[in-house]
Structure formats: structure tokens, C-alpha cells
Amino acid sequence: MVGDGRAGEAPCGAMVKITDDIGVAWEELRDDKNEVTWVLAGYEDKKTIGLKGKGTGGRKACLAEAGKSDKDIVFGGFLVTAIDDRSNTTSRRTKFVFFHYQAPNAPMMMRAKAGSHRTECEQVMVGSHVQFQVDALHELSEAEIVGKLRRCGGAHQPTGFDFG
């Protein structure tokens, strides 16, 4: 089972362990009473994915941490607040963005295995509203995220977004 401290089996047969601290951090992100606005996980070794970081600062801080190495493969997420400001009523709804980033110089074998490991990470980092798989962090621009959130948002669209 993934996320309980034991190794889970990826669909391609490669074993990977997802450490418990990732699920704990993701729950902190999803908790309205917590200040965590981003979570980042990555490979500790070939068979273990662990927590790389968490913190405040939203998308910008998360992507800065994700981009520190040109060899890492990371799985992460951050929150975005959808703001609907109409007349005398303002509504704020939290949206969660999950992403899988493969840095340009990441080892090819790890890149190949990461696709199946992404599925396992998504089982721990549950409840995202949109998902991205990117090879360059600029693909996680505010405009791209807003576009994807609007496409999946239905008829009642927010008037703005806060990337905090």
C-alpha cells in the first residue's frame, strides 16, 4: 500500500516507497487552519520518494525550490485561491494544483520510471483540482494554471486568482 511506510508496487513492476511525511505534509496543505501553501517530494534514492520541502509562499516559493537542481524529478503541489468578488459579496475557494516536473538533466532511467511513480504520488497527494506534467517550470505559469482551472470550473467562474 502506498503512503503507509511500506513499499508499493508501481504498474510497471518497479518498487517504490512513498514516505509517510509526504502524506502528512499534503494534509497540512489541505488544512485551512495551517499556513503551508506548498509541498514538494522527490527521490531520496532509486526506490524511495520522500519529502523535499514544504512551506509558505505558494506557487512562487514551490517552483523556486523545485528548480534548485537541473537533475531532480519532483512531485509537488501548491494552493491557489479562486476569488469571486461580485457586488457586496466576496467568495474565496481554495484550489489545489499537483505537478510532476522532470529537470532537463534528470537520469533517463529515472525519467522512464517516474511516470508510474507519479500515479503513486497522486494517490498520496489526493484532491488536486488540476494536474500538470512539465519538463520546464515556466509551463506552470499563472496564465497556464488559470486557463486550466477555468476550463474545469464550470459556468460560474471566479473573477480572479491569488497565487499567494
Disulfide bonds with the S-S distance in Angstrom:
none
